[in-house]
Every structure is written in structure tokens, then in C-alpha cells.
Amino acid sequence: RTQRRRRTRRRPADSAPTVPLRGAAAAEPPQPRLPPWQPHEAADTALPTPSSVEGRVASLAFDPAGCRTMQLVLQDARVDVAARLAGELRGHVRAAVESPHANHVLQLVVQLLPAELRDFVSEELLGMGAAAARHRYGCRVVCRLLEHQPSGSAPRSAPAARALAEEVVAALPRLVRHEFGRHVASTVIEHGTDEHRAQLARILLENVLGNALNRNGSYIVEQAIDCCRGEDRDAIVRQLLDRPEGLVPLARSQAGCHVIRAMARPAVGRRDAVLAHLRRLFWEIEVSKYGVALLRELGLP
């Protein structure tokens, strides 16, 4: 009896996103190739120290095991020592935000160092903030930079960080519906200024229903309803309620039903109006499993 061969499905390679970071900087000289990191024989038993990694930080950061070593060293080092080690990444930032390993080291540098000591990260990303925000790994670094942006009352000691933040905010129309960019847009809502949130609300209002129905855009619309200033939030909710026919596809869709839940929260102040519209549209909404769950959650018969 012949035996059947068991077919195994080949897993696709973890490819980089479709947004290359270096596309706009093709005229620049290529980054030098870094030598592979060779761990010490006793690396599995001896704890890493700053002196053991000094001079080869860049090589470590791009290595799967070395990036973890660098994170351990940076977390335990004094600020001045961590700044000296992080300085070895100068000239490698653009490559690091594309790396599945080095991006973690950059994130930690942003989290640990004062603004003036990590501003070189923002400086090297200037001119490519939008591309970095839409990159699989770059979006993480941009989020950390926005989370730790110097406050308005702080001295202007990190001009590159502020310039990069404005560059990213200007790119919000391209980020709201993007798979990775929406994480950056979400960080703008949570950690940005009131003006940044107002600017995002204006972008959403250009096509609020389309954004609310989009798989990625619905996250941003929901968060804007929760976090934006009263007048901006009210404008978003009002535009959706002024078109009751748009509530049907919203309630029926997996993405849009979350936006309706946000609109019906007591803190928004429009719960009664939302429920009244849903009652009138009950029979059109209940044909969808998402609509049924929404109606049940809101206590509608």
C-alpha cells in the first residue's frame, strides 16, 4: 500500500512592509556593512557590562542575541554611560528603524535618555518621518519619540524632536488608515498637543464615515471621540448622527460598531440620540451578527 506524502504548507517569509525608508534618500552614500557580532564564550554566564560592549554597540544592536545584551546594558548603566554607548548608533539610525532587532535598542535609548542626549535619533529621521511611521518596525520608534517628546514648557533643547513631530502630524492623512501608521496616529491623540488632536479631528471630518468603516481608521475615530476636546468630539459625532443612513453600515460592520459604542458612552453626552436612531433602524441592523451584539449590549430589544 502506497503511503501518501504529507504536504506541509510553507510559511511565507516575514517580509518588510511596502513602504521603504530609504527610497527618498537614494542619493545618499550607502550605509557601511557592519561586521557580525561574535559573542564571548562566557556570554551565557557572565552579565554584560558597559566595558564589554563599548566599541561594538552597532554590531550588537543588529544581532538577534546582541540586541538583548544591549538592552540589558542600557537599562543598568548610568545616564552618561548610556548616552556614550547610544552615541555609537549615530549614522545607523535609519538602518536601525528597519531592523527587527535594532529597533528595540533605539526604543530603549529614547525611553532612557533625556531629550537633548537622544535628539540625534530624531535628527537622522528628519525628512522621512512619514515613511518611518508607516514602517513595520519604524512605527515603534516614532511612537516612543512622540510619547517622550519634550513638553511645551521645557527648554527648546531638542529641536529635531519637535521638527519630527510636526512632520509626522503633517503626514496624518496617510497614517489614519494605514496598518502601521494608525499606531502613530493613536499616539498623537494620546500624547500630542491639543492642536495636534484638533488637526487630526479635521482630517477625520473630511470623510468621517469612510474612516469609521475602515478597519484601521475606526480605531482612530473611536479614540478621537474618547480623547479629543469637546468641540472636536462633538463635530465628529454630529456629522455621523446627521446622516442616520450611515449608522446602518456602521452597526453592521466589525469596525464601525465600535465607533457607535464610543458615541453611546455617557461621557459623550449623545447617548439618547444614538439610541433613538438605532431603535428606528433596528430591523435593518439586526441582520448582522455585529449589529445584534451591539443592540444587545446597548439594551435595545
Secondary structure, DSSP 8 states (H G I E B T S, - for coil): -----------------S--SSGGGTTS------------TTTTTS---HHHHTT-HHHHHTSTTHHHHHHHHHHHS-HHHHHHHHGGGTT-HHHHHH-TTHHHHHHHHHHHS-HHHHHHHHHHHTT-HHHHHTSTTHHHHHHHHHHT---TTS-S--HHHHHHHHHHHHTGGGTTTSTTHHHHHHHHHHHS-HHHHHHHHHHHHTTHHHHHHSTTHHHHHHHHHHHS-HHHHHHHHHHHHT-GGGHHHHHHSTTHHHHHHHHTSGGGS-HHHHHHHHHHTHHHHTTSHHHHHHHHHTT--
